[in-house]
Amino acid sequence: MRGLDSIIQQRENVFLRLIALVALVYVFIVSIQLFGASFKLFGEGFATGLFTLTSNPLVGLLIGVLSTTLVQSSSTTTSLVVSLVAAGTLNLEGAIPIIMGANIGTTVTNTLVSLGHISRKEEFRRAFAASTVHDMFNLLAVVVILPIQMATGFLGRFSEALAGSFQNIGGFQFTSPLKAATKPVAKGLLTVIKDTGLFGENVVPIIGCILGLALLLMALRYIVNLLKGLILGRVENFFQRYLFGNPAYSFILGMMLTTFVQSSSISTSIAIPLVGAGILTVAQIFPYTLGSNIGTTTTALLAGLATGEPAGLAVAFAHLLFNLSGIAIFWPLSRIPLKMADLLAGFAVRSKLIPILYIIIVFYALPGAFIFLMR
């Protein structure tokens, strides 16, 4: 009987931990949505205004980086670009560098998530490398493909040809169940902050960001602890063998999950605690991040189809073709982004100031300063 009671108690503990894990993942996603909603209060209008400065491809690229980090969503940036091109406000050649920059800007969420591990050195090194390997891939893809695009315009030509074949298709929409479940909560929290009357309208998004960061760090800490208890020694083999053991499976998982949640920030950020906890390696999640880059293009494709304008749809196809081109080049050369991420993580664990400066300089200060000087 004692043996039976012990088994029942163990199952109850696992069940309770699973419930707690689901609740913490929900809080974690709400925190990311809260970041995005807070940034949008003072960022999206600014981002839209920036799109008028795109005659220089480098400026367009950095506008994509900055606008996406401000609204914390490449889907928002790409959807805005699709709408502007469809409306004739922005041409396709000016839009493509912005799309490339959006790929870089969206990775800031991963890096912010990795800071939740900063108090534990080895855990942080793994998590930071896992978050920045996505940065390295996107940066390398831009460094190689943008000059080719500027010289030949191949992305524009191919995407216009693809868009022409879809000219009579439109009106498709898809709502992410996760966003539907978490976005109202994030917006509700901002409404509560505003309705208290304790803060001015300009301060509300700042308070929202602080609350989002606090929720993110709290959720991450306990997610890692629960994952260690639930997965290590139990279903770690399932992750290793079936989900991330095969690069093709990992790629498909990243693509499908990102398509489902319509946010590469969410899908890739979920994997960071798994690497931080030592359950997965950076090399194992690299194909997963590549898949997420493909999955995130579905939002722009749906937006392009909904506009019914070939020009708007061409932008979405340019985003897809850019990601496919980058994958074709750097998946076989995965050692390069993996090594770069590992080196950067080595520097990051030497001082807590280094990863913070990396985020501020790469995603905010450098793009902002360059845009200001080139305006």
C-alpha positions in Angstrom: 0.0 0.0 0.0 2.8 2.4 0.8 4.2 1.8 -2.7 0.8 2.6 -4.2 0.4 5.7 -2.1 3.9 6.8 -3.1 3.1 6.4 -6.9 -0.2 8.3 -6.4 1.6 11.1 -4.6 4.3 11.3 -7.3 1.7 11.5 -10.0 -0.2 14.2 -8.1 3.0 16.2 -7.7 3.8 15.9 -11.4 0.2 17.0 -12.2 0.4 20.0 -9.9 3.8 20.9 -11.4 2.4 20.7 -14.9 -0.5 23.0 -13.9 2.0 25.5 -12.4 4.2 25.3 -15.5 1.2 26.1 -17.8 0.3 29.0 -15.5 3.9 30.3 -15.5 4.2 30.0 -19.3 0.9 31.9 -19.6 2.4 34.7 -17.3 5.6 34.6 -19.4 3.7 35.2 -22.6 1.5 37.9 -21.0 4.8 39.6 -20.0 6.0 39.6 -23.6 2.6 40.9 -24.8 2.7 43.6 -22.1 6.1 44.7 -23.3 4.8 45.0 -26.8 1.6 46.8 -25.8 3.6 49.2 -23.7 6.1 50.0 -26.4 3.3 50.5 -28.9 1.9 53.3 -26.7 4.9 55.5 -27.6 6.6 53.5 -30.4 4.3 52.5 -33.2 3.5 56.1 -34.4 7.2 56.8 -34.3 7.9 53.6 -36.2 5.4 54.6 -38.9 6.9 58.0 -39.2 10.4 56.5 -39.7 9.3 54.7 -42.9 9.4 58.0 -44.8 13.3 58.0 -44.6 13.9 54.8 -46.7 15.6 56.2 -49.7 18.9 54.9 -48.3 18.9 51.1 -47.9 21.1 51.2 -44.8 18.7 53.7 -43.2 15.8 51.5 -44.2 17.5 48.5 -42.6 18.1 50.3 -39.3 14.6 51.7 -39.4 13.4 48.1 -39.5 15.6 47.2 -36.5 14.6 50.2 -34.4 10.9 50.1 -35.2 10.7 46.4 -34.4 12.5 46.8 -31.1 10.2 49.6 -30.2 7.0 47.6 -30.8 8.6 44.3 -29.9 7.0 42.5 -32.9 8.4 41.9 -36.4 4.8 40.9 -37.3 3.7 44.5 -36.5 6.5 46.0 -38.5 6.0 43.8 -41.5 2.3 44.2 -41.5 2.7 48.0 -41.4 5.1 47.8 -44.3 2.7 45.6 -46.3 -0.1 48.1 -45.7 2.1 51.1 -46.7 3.3 49.4 -49.9 -0.2 48.3 -50.8 -1.4 51.9 -50.2 1.5 53.2 -52.5 3.1 55.2 -49.6 6.3 53.1 -49.8 7.8 51.3 -52.8 9.0 47.7 -52.8 12.7 48.5 -53.0 12.5 50.8 -49.9 10.4 48.2 -48.1 12.8 45.2 -48.4 15.6 46.6 -46.2 13.0 47.4 -43.5 11.9 43.8 -43.6 15.5 42.6 -43.2 15.9 45.0 -40.3 12.7 43.6 -38.7 14.3 40.2 -38.7 17.2 41.6 -36.6 15.0 43.7 -34.3 12.7 40.9 -33.3 15.5 39.0 -31.6 15.8 41.6 -28.9 13.1 39.8 -27.0 15.2 36.6 -26.8 18.1 38.5 -25.4 16.0 40.3 -22.8 14.6 36.9 -21.8 18.1 35.5 -21.3 18.8 38.2 -18.7 16.4 36.3 -16.4 19.3 33.8 -16.0 22.0 36.5 -15.3 22.5 35.7 -11.6 23.6 32.1 -12.4 26.8 32.2 -14.5 26.8 28.9 -16.4 23.1 29.0 -16.9 23.3 32.5 -18.2 26.1 31.6 -20.6 24.0 28.9 -22.2 20.8 31.1 -22.3 22.6 34.1 -23.7 24.3 32.0 -26.4 20.9 30.5 -27.3 19.3 33.9 -27.6 22.1 35.6 -29.6 22.6 32.7 -32.1 19.4 34.1 -33.7 20.9 37.6 -33.7 24.1 36.2 -35.4 22.1 34.3 -38.1 20.0 37.4 -39.0 23.0 39.7 -39.0 25.0 37.4 -41.2 22.1 36.9 -43.6 21.7 40.7 -43.9 25.5 41.3 -44.4 25.5 38.8 -47.3 22.1 39.3 -48.9 21.6 43.1 -48.6 24.5 44.0 -50.9 23.3 41.4 -53.5 19.8 42.8 -53.3 21.2 46.4 -53.7 23.2 45.3 -56.8 20.6 43.1 -58.5 17.2 43.7 -56.9 16.6 39.9 -57.1 14.3 39.8 -54.1 12.0 42.4 -55.6 11.9 40.7 -59.0 11.2 37.2 -57.7 8.6 38.4 -55.1 6.7 40.5 -57.7 6.5 37.4 -59.9 5.2 35.3 -57.1 2.7 38.1 -56.1 1.4 38.2 -59.6 0.3 34.6 -59.5 -1.7 35.3 -56.3 -3.3 38.5 -57.6 -6.9 37.4 -57.3 -6.6 35.8 -53.9 -7.4 37.8 -50.8 -9.3 38.2 -47.6 -7.6 35.5 -45.6 -7.2 36.0 -41.8 -5.9 34.0 -38.9 -6.1 34.7 -35.2 -3.5 33.2 -32.9 -5.3 31.5 -29.9 -2.3 32.4 -27.7 -2.6 36.0 -28.6 -6.3 35.9 -28.1 -5.8 34.5 -24.6 -3.0 36.8 -23.5 -3.3 40.1 -25.4 -6.5 41.2 -23.6 -4.8 40.6 -20.2 -1.8 42.7 -21.2 -4.0 45.5 -22.4 -6.2 45.2 -19.3 -3.1 45.6 -17.1 -2.2 48.8 -18.9 -5.8 50.0 -18.6 -5.7 49.4 -14.8 -2.4 51.3 -14.6 -3.9 54.2 -16.5 -7.1 54.2 -14.6 -5.4 54.4 -11.2 -4.6 58.1 -12.0 -1.3 57.8 -10.3 0.7 58.1 -13.5 0.7 60.6 -16.4 -0.2 59.3 -19.8 3.5 59.4 -20.9 4.5 57.4 -17.9 2.0 54.5 -18.4 4.1 52.7 -21.0 7.2 52.9 -18.8 5.3 51.4 -15.8 4.0 48.7 -18.2 7.5 47.9 -19.3 8.7 47.6 -15.7 5.8 45.4 -14.8 6.4 43.3 -17.9 10.0 42.9 -17.0 9.1 41.9 -13.4 6.6 39.3 -14.5 9.1 37.9 -17.1 11.9 37.5 -14.6 9.6 35.9 -12.0 8.1 33.5 -14.5 11.4 32.6 -16.0 13.0 31.8 -12.6 10.2 29.4 -11.7 9.9 27.9 -15.2 13.5 26.9 -15.1 13.2 25.3 -11.7 10.0 23.4 -12.7 11.6 22.3 -16.0 14.5 20.8 -14.2 12.3 18.9 -11.9 9.9 17.7 -14.6 12.2 17.1 -17.5 15.6 16.1 -16.2 15.5 12.3 -15.7 11.9 12.0 -17.0 11.2 13.3 -20.5 14.5 14.8 -21.4 15.0 11.8 -23.8 11.8 12.8 -25.5 13.1 16.3 -26.2 16.5 15.1 -27.2 15.3 12.3 -29.4 12.0 13.4 -31.0 11.7 17.2 -30.9 15.2 18.5 -31.1 17.3 15.4 -31.8 16.7 15.6 -35.5 17.5 19.1 -37.1 14.6 18.6 -39.6 12.1 18.0 -36.8 13.5 21.0 -34.9 13.1 23.2 -38.0 9.5 22.0 -38.6 8.6 22.5 -34.9 9.9 26.1 -35.0 8.1 26.9 -38.2 4.8 25.3 -37.0 4.8 26.8 -33.5 5.6 30.3 -34.8 2.9 30.0 -37.4 0.5 28.9 -34.7 1.3 31.7 -32.2 2.2 34.3 -34.9 5.2 35.5 -33.0 8.8 34.4 -33.4 9.6 36.3 -30.2 7.3 34.0 -28.2 8.3 30.7 -29.9 12.0 31.3 -29.7 11.9 32.8 -26.2 10.1 29.7 -24.9 13.2 27.7 -25.9 15.7 29.9 -24.0 14.9 28.5 -20.5 15.3 24.9 -21.9 18.9 25.7 -22.9 19.5 27.7 -19.7 18.5 24.6 -17.7 20.9 22.4 -19.7 18.0 20.4 -21.3 18.9 21.4 -24.8 22.1 22.8 -26.5 22.5 25.9 -28.6 23.2 23.7 -31.7 19.9 21.8 -31.1 17.8 24.9 -31.1 19.5 26.6 -34.1 17.3 24.8 -36.7 14.3 25.6 -34.5 15.1 29.4 -34.7 15.5 29.1 -38.5 12.1 27.5 -38.7 10.7 30.3 -36.6 12.0 32.8 -39.2 9.9 31.0 -41.8 6.9 30.8 -39.6 6.9 34.5 -38.8 6.4 35.4 -42.5 2.9 34.0 -42.4 1.5 37.1 -40.7 2.8 39.3 -43.5 1.6 36.8 -46.2 -1.9 36.9 -44.7 -1.8 40.7 -44.5 -0.6 40.8 -48.1 -3.4 38.5 -49.2 -5.9 40.6 -47.2 -4.9 43.8 -49.0 -5.7 42.3 -52.4 -2.8 44.4 -53.8 0.1 42.6 -55.6 2.5 45.2 -54.3 1.6 44.5 -50.7 1.8 40.7 -51.2 5.2 41.2 -52.9 6.6 42.6 -49.7 5.5 39.5 -47.8 7.1 37.2 -50.4 10.3 39.2 -50.2 10.4 38.5 -46.5 9.9 34.8 -47.1 12.5 34.7 -49.9 15.0 36.6 -47.7 14.7 34.1 -44.9 14.9 31.1 -47.3 18.0 32.6 -48.9 19.6 33.1 -45.5 18.8 29.6 -44.4 20.2 28.1 -47.7 23.5 29.9 -47.0 24.0 29.6 -43.3 22.3 26.4 -42.2 25.2 24.4 -43.9 27.6 26.9 -42.3 25.9 26.8 -38.9 29.3 26.7 -37.2 29.8 30.4 -37.9 26.7 31.8 -36.1 27.1 29.2 -33.3 30.8 30.2 -32.7 29.9 33.9 -32.8 27.1 33.4 -30.2 29.4 31.3 -28.0 32.2 34.0 -28.1 29.7 36.7 -27.3 28.3 34.7 -24.4 31.9 34.2 -23.1 32.2 38.0 -23.0 28.8 38.4 -21.4 29.5 36.3 -18.4 32.6 38.4 -17.5 30.4 41.4 -16.5 26.7 41.8 -16.1 27.1 45.2 -17.8 28.2 43.7 -21.2 24.9 42.0 -22.1 23.0 45.1 -21.1 25.2 47.4 -23.2 24.9 44.9 -26.1 21.1 45.3 -26.1 21.2 49.1 -25.7 23.8 49.7 -28.4 22.9 47.1 -31.0 19.1 47.4 -30.9 18.6 51.1 -29.8 21.5 53.5 -29.7 23.3 52.5 -32.9 20.2 52.4 -35.2 18.8 55.6 -33.5 22.0 57.6 -33.9 22.6 56.5 -37.5 19.0 57.4 -38.5 19.3 60.8 -36.7 22.5 61.6 -38.5 21.2 60.4 -41.9 17.8 62.0 -41.7 
